[in-house]
Amino acid sequence: MPQKVFRVQIYTREYEKLRNYYENILSLPLVTLRETSESDRVRVYAAASGEIELIHAPAEMEFPESNGWTVQIEVDDADAYCKEILENGGTVKRGPADQPWGHRNFKVLDPSGLELTFYSLIEKPKGSNIK
């Protein structure tokens, strides 16, 4: 399969709150903007090699139910990005920590409760058999 973009869609009734979070707290680049009316508002943000699509969900729109999952996004430097999020006024659920599978990661919750894990690659600990 040719390389394609993986996109996560977030339907929300709190569009402005999430828009502010993804643009001003996480500082993700905006790649697509479509806001033709109050009920048709969509923004797509670049996130590593994928995208996060924020969709305003008016009361009459079907609203997906999801739980028990996290979105992981690779960054160049987990510590520096965590610091940037804090400087932008964000909060961190769990600060940067080394993981045995070769990631240094931290976690945030977006205003809708979606857990985002940001990680950078590190060397796996000696003796680790995790691939």
C-alpha positions in Angstrom: 0.0 0.0 0.0 1.4 3.4 -0.9 2.2 5.8 2.0 -1.0 7.5 3.0 -2.0 9.9 5.8 -3.6 8.5 8.9 -6.3 10.9 10.3 -8.1 10.9 13.6 -11.5 12.6 13.6 -12.7 14.4 16.8 -16.4 15.3 16.7 -17.1 17.9 19.3 -19.9 20.2 20.6 -17.1 22.4 22.1 -15.4 23.3 18.8 -14.0 26.7 19.9 -12.5 25.2 23.1 -10.8 22.4 21.2 -9.7 24.7 18.4 -8.0 26.9 21.0 -6.3 23.9 22.6 -4.9 22.4 19.4 -3.8 25.7 17.9 -2.7 27.7 21.0 -1.7 25.1 23.6 -0.3 22.3 21.4 0.7 24.7 18.6 -0.2 22.1 15.9 0.0 23.4 12.3 -3.3 24.1 10.6 -3.4 22.3 7.2 -7.1 22.6 6.3 -9.8 25.1 7.3 -13.5 24.9 6.2 -15.9 27.0 8.1 -18.9 27.7 5.7 -21.5 28.2 8.4 -22.2 27.7 12.2 -23.0 24.0 11.6 -20.2 23.3 9.1 -16.9 24.0 10.8 -13.8 21.7 10.3 -10.1 22.2 11.0 -7.4 19.7 10.2 -4.1 19.9 12.0 -0.8 18.2 11.1 0.5 15.8 13.8 3.7 13.9 13.0 3.0 11.9 9.8 -0.8 12.0 10.4 -3.6 14.5 10.9 -6.2 15.4 13.6 -9.5 16.6 12.2 -11.6 18.7 14.5 -15.3 18.6 13.5 -18.0 20.7 15.0 -20.9 18.4 15.8 -24.2 20.4 16.0 -27.0 18.8 18.2 -28.6 17.1 15.2 -25.4 15.4 14.0 -24.7 11.7 14.9 -22.1 11.8 17.7 -19.6 8.9 17.8 -18.8 7.2 21.2 -15.3 6.1 21.8 -13.2 5.3 24.9 -10.3 3.3 26.1 -7.8 4.6 23.5 -5.1 7.2 23.2 -3.5 8.9 20.2 0.3 8.8 20.1 2.2 11.5 18.3 6.0 11.3 17.7 7.9 14.6 18.3 11.6 15.4 18.0 12.1 16.1 21.7 9.4 15.1 24.3 10.9 17.2 27.1 11.1 20.4 25.0 7.5 19.9 23.7 6.2 19.2 27.2 7.8 22.4 28.3 6.3 24.3 25.4 2.8 23.0 26.2 3.2 24.2 29.8 4.5 27.6 28.7 1.4 27.9 26.5 -0.8 27.4 29.5 -1.6 23.7 29.0 -1.6 21.0 31.7 0.2 17.7 31.6 -1.4 14.5 32.9 2.0 12.7 33.3 5.4 14.3 32.7 8.1 12.9 30.5 9.4 9.4 31.4 11.5 6.8 29.7 9.7 3.6 28.7 11.3 0.1 28.2 10.2 0.0 24.6 12.4 2.9 23.6 10.1 5.9 24.0 10.4 8.9 26.2 6.8 10.1 26.5 4.3 12.3 28.4 0.5 12.5 28.4 -2.0 15.3 28.2 -5.8 15.3 28.0 -7.5 17.6 25.5 -10.6 19.5 26.7 -12.8 16.6 25.4 -11.0 14.1 27.5 -9.0 12.5 24.7 -5.6 11.3 25.9 -2.7 12.3 23.7 0.7 10.7 24.3 3.7 12.6 22.8 6.9 10.6 22.5 10.4 10.8 21.2 12.6 7.8 20.4 15.3 6.8 22.8 17.6 3.8 23.1 15.9 0.7 24.6 17.4 -0.3 28.0 20.1 -3.0 27.8 18.5 -6.5 28.0 15.1 -5.3 26.7 13.6 -7.8 24.3 10.7 -5.5 23.3 10.7 -4.7 19.6 
